[in-house]
Amino acid sequence: MKIFIWERVGQCSCNYHSEGGVTVFAETEERARELANNEYGCNITLEEIPDLVADVDYTSEKVFIFPDAGCC
């Protein structure tokens, strides 16, 4: 299993401030993108590459969305 971290993507939520970070535990980057983009409001484009990819000792697929809080 690997961890894929996007520190900042343009669309991770449907919030007014839609940017933010995304972390996914998955076997491949393709699967990580699929899992993340299945989350409501998240759309990681092919141009947005992960800032970090590392092997981890974790056995379940999981997505964490960290939307920007914004200024309001």
Sequence and secondary structure as in RCSB ss.txt:
>XXXX:A:sequence
MKIFIWERVGQCSCNYHSEGGVTVFAETEERARELANNEYGCNITLEEIPDLVADVDYTSEKVFIFPDAGCC
>XXXX:A:secstr
 EEEEEEEES S SSSS  EEEEEEESSHHHHHHHHHTSTT    TT   SEEEE S  S EEEEEE     
